Amino acid sequence: MKKAIDKLARALDDHRWGSLWVSLLSIFLSLVCASIILLVMGKNPLAAFQSFLQGAGFWPKASYGGGTGMLTDLFSFLNILAPMILASLSFIVGFKAGLFNIGISGQMLASGYLAISIVGYSQLNAVLAKPLVILIGVAAGGLLGVFIGFLKYKFNIHEVVSTIMVNHIINYLTGFFINTYYADPLTRTMKICGSHARLTWTNVQLAGVKCNVPLGLALALLAAFAVKFIFDKTVFGFELRAVGQNPTCARYTGIRVGSRIMASMMLSGMLAGLAGVTYYCGCYNTIVPKVLPDLGYDAIAVALLGNSSPIGAIFAAILISIFQTGSNYMSSSMGVAKEIASLITGILLLFSACGGFFRLMARRRLDRAADEAAPPASESGKEGAPHAG
């Protein structure tokens, strides 16, 4: 047991792969906690986790509806994965610059609303409508982001406070316009977006089953590699990281801290805007008034679980999205409230936030092991002392 703990400590303390092991440990501890909760509820944890995989299209179900199959569920999972990756990238960009953008949900909602109201009801053909939806998402999210950055730079208003306020303003403002001008009289949600403007090809026949193919997934993967390139290979990315680590030193070296704060929030907002249009004009085609998307908050868990790495966020998004998309099937097959998925996400967020603590404890254990293995000072002194002639 001691040897296993020592191996784990060395893995967590590893400079190159330590972050990966921290994520794996967080996932393992989260699954253990979720298993205990399910056992207390009288449910089989293995069956519950299998039902999550079945609902997300990674495991076959006992039966399927007409014209659907395992591939249908898998593409539904990919549809929600795209905005999840983009939203987590939005948080990562701000976080690396020392900013905590929790306004992702509001930026998503504003972008989705503008895209549907401007393009979703137009007569444009798909060749023009789809790129225009993307441009509206980028522009709307970027404007909101740079506004938050301006408040931070000019008036030193903390971004958490300003984003919370902006979230409420956007939520109720869009709710007012939807209920006044765009509400469907039957569902009371926003009238559906036209297929010409959707970033999803619906009812595509693949292997004999109907699938909704997401266009936003390609955008999400390209954005992930672009963000990684910016932070790893460009001066701009280096300056953002420098501002995030120590703005005083960054200013001393000549970096324009204020402009970099605004730039980072603008880029964060642009990614959130892309997440919004792939969410509301992709996997969904309507907006429920006065409801902020939970995905904007789940993205924080994804970013932290991925250790604020763009590539790590892809794998973290896959895990979180499995719980989110598989929750309905798990609930119906196991008789457990689907909110258990949000509970597991919250537990993951908790353990992910403890990553620094895990590495600190690993370092302390290795230091104690090194002290125990070292010979006593008196013995080492005797061995090194010269013999009398």
Backbone torsions as a table, in degrees:
resi	resn	phi	psi	omega
1	MET	NA	-42.6	-179.7
2	LYS	-64.1	-39.7	-179.9
3	LYS	-64.6	-39.1	179.2
4	ALA	-63.8	-42.0	179.3
5	ILE	-65.3	-39.1	178.1
6	ASP	-64.7	-39.2	177.3
7	LYS	-63.7	-41.5	178.5
8	LEU	-63.6	-41.3	179.4
9	ALA	-62.0	-42.2	179.2
10	ARG	-65.6	-37.1	179.0
11	ALA	-66.2	-43.4	-179.7
12	LEU	-67.2	-29.8	-177.3
13	ASP	-88.7	-4.8	-179.0
14	ASP	-64.0	132.3	-175.7
15	HIS	-66.7	-36.7	-173.7
16	ARG	-86.8	-45.0	-172.8
17	TRP	-110.3	5.2	-177.4
18	GLY	-59.9	-40.2	-179.1
19	SER	-61.5	-39.4	178.3
20	LEU	-64.0	-42.9	-179.5
21	TRP	-68.2	-33.3	175.1
22	VAL	-62.5	-43.5	178.6
23	SER	-63.6	-44.2	179.9
24	LEU	-63.9	-38.8	177.5
25	LEU	-65.5	-40.1	178.2
26	SER	-62.7	-42.0	178.5
27	ILE	-64.6	-44.5	-179.5
28	PHE	-61.2	-47.3	-179.7
29	LEU	-64.7	-35.9	178.5
30	SER	-65.5	-42.8	178.9
31	LEU	-66.3	-35.6	176.9
32	VAL	-63.9	-46.8	178.7
33	CYS	-62.7	-43.0	178.5
34	ALA	-62.9	-38.2	178.5
35	SER	-63.5	-41.3	178.4
36	ILE	-62.6	-42.7	179.2
37	ILE	-62.2	-43.5	179.8
38	LEU	-66.7	-37.6	177.5
39	LEU	-64.4	-40.1	177.5
40	VAL	-62.8	-33.4	178.6
41	MET	-79.6	-2.3	178.9
42	GLY	82.1	22.6	-178.7
43	LYS	-113.3	153.6	178.4
44	ASN	-81.9	115.7	-177.8
45	PRO	-60.1	-40.4	-178.9
46	LEU	-63.6	-41.0	177.7
47	ALA	-65.4	-36.8	179.7
48	ALA	-66.4	-44.7	179.5
49	PHE	-66.6	-34.6	176.3
50	GLN	-65.4	-37.9	179.3
51	SER	-67.4	-32.6	173.0
52	PHE	-60.1	-45.7	179.4
53	LEU	-65.1	-37.2	178.1
54	GLN	-65.2	-42.5	-179.8
55	GLY	-66.9	-27.8	-179.6
56	ALA	-91.2	-1.6	177.2
57	GLY	87.6	16.0	178.9
58	PHE	-100.3	-4.7	-178.9
59	TRP	-146.8	136.2	-177.0
60	PRO	-68.4	142.1	174.4
61	LYS	-85.4	168.3	177.8
62	ALA	-67.0	-35.8	-179.6
63	SER	-154.0	160.3	-179.5
64	TYR	-133.1	157.2	176.1
65	GLY	-72.9	171.7	-177.7
66	GLY	-62.1	128.1	177.2
67	GLY	78.4	4.6	179.9
68	THR	-120.4	164.8	179.6
69	GLY	-162.4	-168.1	-179.5
70	MET	-59.6	-36.1	179.7
71	LEU	-65.5	-32.8	176.9
72	THR	-61.2	-46.3	179.1
73	ASP	-65.6	-37.2	-179.1
74	LEU	-64.6	-41.5	179.7
75	PHE	-72.4	-28.9	172.7
76	SER	-64.2	-38.6	175.5
77	PHE	-62.8	-43.6	179.9
78	LEU	-65.2	-30.2	178.3
79	ASN	-64.9	-39.4	179.9
80	ILE	-83.1	-23.0	179.6
81	LEU	-65.2	-37.6	-176.5
82	ALA	-59.1	-55.6	178.2
83	PRO	-65.6	-27.5	177.7
84	MET	-64.7	-43.4	178.2
85	ILE	-64.0	-45.9	-177.8
86	LEU	-64.3	-41.0	179.6
87	ALA	-66.6	-38.6	178.1
88	SER	-67.6	-36.8	175.8
89	LEU	-63.7	-37.0	176.9
90	SER	-58.7	-45.3	179.1
91	PHE	-66.7	-40.4	-177.3
92	ILE	-61.7	-43.4	-178.8
93	VAL	-59.6	-46.8	178.3
94	GLY	-67.1	-39.8	-176.2
95	PHE	-64.9	-39.1	179.3
96	LYS	-67.5	-24.1	176.8
97	ALA	-92.8	12.0	177.3
98	GLY	81.8	17.0	-177.7
99	LEU	-116.0	146.1	-177.2
100	PHE	-114.0	92.0	-176.1
101	ASN	-85.6	99.7	174.1
102	ILE	-104.6	17.4	175.6
103	GLY	-94.8	16.3	-177.5
104	ILE	-60.4	-41.6	-179.2
105	SER	-60.7	-44.3	178.7
106	GLY	-65.4	-40.4	178.6
107	GLN	-66.7	-36.1	175.1
108	MET	-64.4	-45.6	-177.3
109	LEU	-64.0	-45.0	-179.7
110	ALA	-62.1	-43.4	-179.0
111	SER	-65.8	-44.6	179.4
112	GLY	-63.7	-41.4	179.8
113	TYR	-63.3	-47.0	-179.1
114	LEU	-64.6	-40.2	-179.1
115	ALA	-64.1	-43.4	-179.2
116	ILE	-69.3	-45.3	-175.6
117	SER	-69.7	-31.8	-178.0
118	ILE	-87.7	-45.2	-173.4
119	VAL	-107.2	-34.2	-173.6
120	GLY	-61.8	-26.2	-179.5
121	TYR	-107.9	8.5	-177.5
122	SER	-84.1	176.2	178.8
123	GLN	-103.4	15.5	179.5
124	LEU	-67.0	150.1	175.2
125	ASN	-79.4	166.7	-173.3
126	ALA	-62.3	-32.5	-178.0
127	VAL	-62.2	-34.4	178.2
128	LEU	-92.6	-35.4	-172.7
129	ALA	-68.9	-44.4	-175.5
130	LYS	-64.9	-47.8	175.4
131	PRO	-62.1	-33.4	179.2
132	LEU	-67.5	-37.3	175.6
133	VAL	-60.1	-43.6	179.3
134	ILE	-63.6	-44.0	180.0
135	LEU	-63.6	-40.4	178.2
136	ILE	-63.7	-41.9	178.3
137	GLY	-61.2	-45.7	179.9
138	VAL	-63.6	-44.9	-176.6
139	ALA	-67.5	-46.8	-177.9
140	ALA	-63.9	-46.7	179.1
141	GLY	-64.6	-40.4	179.8
142	GLY	-64.4	-39.8	179.0
143	LEU	-64.7	-42.9	178.0
144	LEU	-65.0	-40.3	179.9
145	GLY	-64.7	-44.7	-178.8
146	VAL	-68.5	-28.6	175.2
147	PHE	-64.8	-43.5	177.0
148	ILE	-62.8	-43.2	178.6
149	GLY	-63.4	-37.1	178.2
150	PHE	-64.3	-42.9	177.7
151	LEU	-61.8	-37.1	178.8
152	LYS	-68.3	-45.8	-175.6
153	TYR	-73.2	-45.0	-171.7
154	LYS	-83.2	-39.5	-173.6
155	PHE	-117.8	3.3	179.4
156	ASN	56.3	35.9	175.4
157	ILE	-83.7	122.4	-175.9
158	HIS	-60.4	137.8	-174.6
159	GLU	-64.5	-27.4	177.9
160	VAL	-65.0	-44.8	179.8
161	VAL	-64.5	-48.7	-176.1
162	SER	-66.6	-38.9	-179.6
163	THR	-69.2	-35.3	176.0
164	ILE	-62.8	-44.6	179.6
165	MET	-64.2	-43.8	-179.7
166	VAL	-65.3	-37.1	176.4
167	ASN	-57.1	-46.3	-179.5
168	HIS	-65.5	-41.5	-179.7
169	ILE	-61.9	-47.8	-179.7
170	ILE	-64.2	-41.3	-177.7
171	ASN	-59.7	-49.2	-176.5
172	TYR	-79.5	-30.0	179.0
173	LEU	-68.5	-47.6	177.4
174	THR	-65.7	-36.1	177.3
175	GLY	-61.3	-39.8	178.7
176	PHE	-63.0	-48.8	-177.7
177	PHE	-67.6	-36.9	178.1
178	ILE	-63.9	-48.4	-178.4
179	ASN	-67.4	-26.6	-177.4
180	THR	-86.3	-39.7	-171.0
181	TYR	-120.2	-31.3	-168.3
182	TYR	-119.1	8.4	-174.8
183	ALA	-73.7	136.3	171.9
184	ASP	-73.9	129.3	-175.2
185	PRO	-64.5	-21.6	-178.8
186	LEU	-91.3	-51.7	-175.4
187	THR	-88.0	-19.4	-176.2
188	ARG	63.5	14.0	169.7
189	THR	-97.4	175.7	178.6
190	MET	-66.1	140.9	177.3
191	LYS	-54.8	142.0	-171.0
192	ILE	-65.3	150.0	178.2
193	CYS	-75.4	139.5	178.7
194	GLY	-64.4	150.5	-177.6
195	SER	-63.8	-25.8	-179.6
196	HIS	-66.5	-24.5	-177.7
197	ALA	-103.1	-4.6	-177.6
198	ARG	-77.2	143.1	178.3
199	LEU	-93.0	31.1	176.6
200	THR	-141.5	132.3	172.3
201	TRP	-86.6	116.4	-174.0
202	THR	-94.9	150.4	175.0
203	ASN	54.3	42.2	174.8
204	VAL	-82.0	131.8	-179.8
205	GLN	-82.2	113.9	176.7
206	LEU	-129.9	123.2	-179.6
207	ALA	53.6	34.2	175.8
208	GLY	82.1	6.7	178.9
209	VAL	-127.0	158.8	179.6
210	LYS	-83.2	134.0	-179.5
211	CYS	-137.0	148.0	172.9
212	ASN	-103.5	107.3	-173.0
213	VAL	-89.0	119.7	-176.7
214	PRO	-83.4	126.6	172.5
215	LEU	-79.5	-25.1	-176.3
216	GLY	-69.3	-19.6	-179.3
217	LEU	-64.3	-39.4	176.8
218	ALA	-62.8	-40.8	176.8
219	LEU	-61.2	-42.1	-177.7
220	ALA	-64.6	-44.5	-179.4
221	LEU	-66.9	-41.1	176.5
222	LEU	-62.6	-40.4	179.7
223	ALA	-64.5	-38.7	-180.0
224	ALA	-61.5	-46.2	-179.7
225	PHE	-71.4	-30.9	177.0
226	ALA	-67.4	-42.4	178.3
227	VAL	-64.2	-41.7	177.9
228	LYS	-61.2	-42.9	179.2
229	PHE	-62.6	-42.7	-178.5
230	ILE	-60.2	-46.2	-175.5
231	PHE	-78.9	-26.1	-177.0
232	ASP	-93.3	-28.0	-167.7
233	LYS	-123.7	-5.7	-174.7
234	THR	-116.9	154.6	176.3
235	VAL	-65.0	-38.7	178.8
236	PHE	-58.3	-45.3	178.4
237	GLY	-64.5	-39.5	177.4
238	PHE	-62.3	-41.3	-179.9
239	GLU	-66.4	-37.6	177.0
240	LEU	-62.6	-43.9	179.1
241	ARG	-66.3	-36.8	178.6
242	ALA	-64.5	-42.1	177.9
243	VAL	-63.9	-38.2	-179.9
244	GLY	-68.4	-34.6	-177.2
245	GLN	-81.1	-40.4	-179.6
246	ASN	-160.4	92.8	-177.2
247	PRO	-62.3	-30.4	179.8
248	THR	-66.1	-47.6	177.6
249	CYS	-64.9	-38.6	179.2
250	ALA	-61.4	-41.5	178.8
251	ARG	-66.1	-37.3	-179.6
252	TYR	-64.7	-32.4	-179.2
253	THR	-83.0	-0.7	176.7
254	GLY	102.7	1.9	178.1
255	ILE	-75.4	132.7	178.1
256	ARG	-79.4	93.8	-172.0
257	VAL	-61.2	-44.5	-177.3
258	GLY	-60.4	-46.2	-179.3
259	SER	-67.4	-32.9	179.3
260	ARG	-72.6	-33.7	174.5
261	ILE	-62.5	-46.7	179.5
262	MET	-65.2	-38.9	-179.5
263	ALA	-66.4	-41.2	-179.6
264	SER	-65.7	-40.3	178.6
265	MET	-70.6	-32.4	176.6
266	MET	-65.5	-45.9	178.7
267	LEU	-64.4	-39.7	176.6
268	SER	-61.6	-44.0	179.0
269	GLY	-65.2	-37.6	178.0
270	MET	-61.6	-42.8	177.8
271	LEU	-67.0	-38.1	176.1
272	ALA	-64.5	-37.6	176.4
273	GLY	-63.0	-41.3	175.0
274	LEU	-62.0	-40.1	176.4
275	ALA	-61.3	-37.8	-178.7
276	GLY	-65.4	-44.2	-178.3
277	VAL	-74.6	-32.3	175.6
278	THR	-73.1	-20.6	177.8
279	TYR	-84.3	-53.4	-174.8
280	TYR	-85.9	-24.2	177.1
281	CYS	-112.2	16.9	-180.0
282	GLY	-125.7	-92.4	-178.0
283	CYS	-68.2	-27.9	171.4
284	TYR	-117.9	162.2	178.0
285	ASN	-132.5	27.2	178.1
286	THR	-152.9	172.6	179.3
287	ILE	-132.0	130.8	173.1
288	VAL	-85.0	119.8	-175.6
289	PRO	-63.8	144.1	176.6
290	LYS	62.0	31.5	176.4
291	VAL	-132.3	115.3	176.2
292	LEU	-79.4	143.5	-179.5
293	PRO	-70.3	128.6	177.5
294	ASP	-63.5	-24.2	-177.9
295	LEU	-58.5	-31.5	179.4
296	GLY	-63.9	-28.9	177.4
297	TYR	-89.2	-34.8	175.8
298	ASP	-61.7	-28.6	-179.6
299	ALA	-62.8	-27.6	177.1
300	ILE	-65.1	-42.6	176.8
301	ALA	-62.8	-40.3	178.9
302	VAL	-61.7	-46.6	-178.3
303	ALA	-63.2	-43.8	-179.7
304	LEU	-69.5	-39.0	178.1
305	LEU	-64.9	-33.3	176.8
306	GLY	-84.3	12.0	178.6
307	ASN	54.8	38.6	176.9
308	SER	56.5	29.2	177.7
309	SER	-106.5	132.0	179.8
310	PRO	-58.2	-40.4	179.2
311	ILE	-74.3	-39.6	176.5
312	GLY	-62.1	-31.7	179.4
313	ALA	-65.2	-30.7	178.8
314	ILE	-62.6	-48.3	-178.5
315	PHE	-70.1	-37.2	176.9
316	ALA	-65.1	-39.0	178.6
317	ALA	-63.7	-36.8	177.6
318	ILE	-60.6	-45.9	-178.8
319	LEU	-64.3	-49.7	-178.6
320	ILE	-63.8	-39.4	-178.7
321	SER	-67.1	-31.1	175.3
322	ILE	-60.9	-44.1	178.4
323	PHE	-66.3	-39.6	-176.8
324	GLN	-70.8	-46.1	-177.2
325	THR	-77.8	-28.0	-179.2
326	GLY	-87.8	-1.8	-174.4
327	SER	-66.8	-37.2	-178.8
328	ASN	-64.4	-46.5	179.6
329	TYR	-66.6	-40.6	177.7
330	MET	-59.8	-41.9	-178.9
331	SER	-63.6	-44.0	-177.9
332	SER	-72.9	-34.8	-177.3
333	SER	-83.8	-29.4	-176.5
334	MET	-103.8	-13.9	-177.2
335	GLY	71.9	31.9	179.5
336	VAL	-116.7	140.5	178.9
337	ALA	-58.0	136.2	-176.5
338	LYS	-67.0	-14.5	177.7
339	GLU	-65.4	-9.0	176.5
340	ILE	-60.8	-28.2	177.7
341	ALA	-64.8	-41.8	177.8
342	SER	-67.0	-33.7	177.1
343	LEU	-64.1	-44.2	178.9
344	ILE	-63.8	-39.9	176.9
345	THR	-60.9	-41.8	178.5
346	GLY	-63.9	-39.4	178.0
347	ILE	-65.4	-40.9	176.2
348	LEU	-59.5	-42.8	178.6
349	LEU	-61.4	-41.2	-180.0
350	LEU	-61.9	-49.4	-178.2
351	PHE	-70.5	-33.4	177.5
352	SER	-63.8	-36.6	178.5
353	ALA	-68.6	-17.4	179.8
354	CYS	-92.0	10.6	-177.6
355	GLY	-57.2	-43.6	178.6
356	GLY	-62.6	-37.0	178.2
357	PHE	-65.9	-41.2	178.8
358	PHE	-60.2	-43.0	-178.2
359	ARG	-70.7	-34.6	176.3
360	LEU	-63.7	-45.4	178.9
361	MET	-63.9	-36.8	177.8
362	ALA	-64.1	-41.9	180.0
363	ARG	-64.5	-40.5	179.2
364	ARG	-65.2	-40.1	179.7
365	ARG	-65.6	-40.9	178.9
366	LEU	-66.0	-36.7	177.4
367	ASP	-65.6	-41.2	177.9
368	ARG	-64.8	-40.5	178.9
369	ALA	-63.8	-38.1	178.8
370	ALA	-67.5	-38.0	179.0
371	ASP	-67.1	-38.6	179.9
372	GLU	-68.8	-34.2	-178.8
373	ALA	-77.8	-21.9	-178.7
374	ALA	-72.4	141.6	178.2
375	PRO	-69.5	152.1	177.7
376	PRO	-58.0	151.2	-176.4
377	ALA	-62.0	-36.4	-177.9
378	SER	-66.8	-41.6	-179.6
379	GLU	-67.0	-41.8	179.7
380	SER	-64.9	-31.4	178.5
381	GLY	-69.9	-37.7	179.7
382	LYS	-67.5	-39.8	-179.4
383	GLU	-64.8	-34.1	-177.3
384	GLY	-86.9	-7.4	-176.6
385	ALA	-75.0	142.1	178.8
386	PRO	-73.1	146.3	178.7
387	HIS	-80.2	144.7	178.5
388	ALA	-69.2	144.4	179.7
389	GLY	-76.2	NA	NA
